[in-house]
């Protein structure tokens, strides 16, 4: 699928790409150890990107504490 955006959140690399489903985007996260991916709507990505980034950052912070 076509990559739409890519950026770093601290040590976490975030990649946003298209999916086969209309109006849905795949979010892939990788910090060198843990990999995660999930799907969001284009609306969520546009309007709630800051919240999504906060949750990604917190989830990876908590993953290292387990």
MOWOZI-V587686 format. One record per backbone hydrogen bond with DSSP energy under -1.0 kcal/mol. NH is the residue of the N-H (numbers start at 0). CO is the residue of the C=O. Records with the same first field share a line. If there is no record, write none. Layout:
NH->CO  CO
This chain:
3->15
4->15
6->13
8->11
11->8
12->29
13->6
14->27
15->4
16->25
17->1
23->20
24->39
25->16
26->37
27->14
28->35
29->12
30->33
35->28
37->26
39->24
41->22
44->40
45->41
46->42
47->43
51->47
52->48
53->49
54->50
55->51
56->52
57->53
58->54
59->55
60->56
61->57
62->58
63->59
64->61
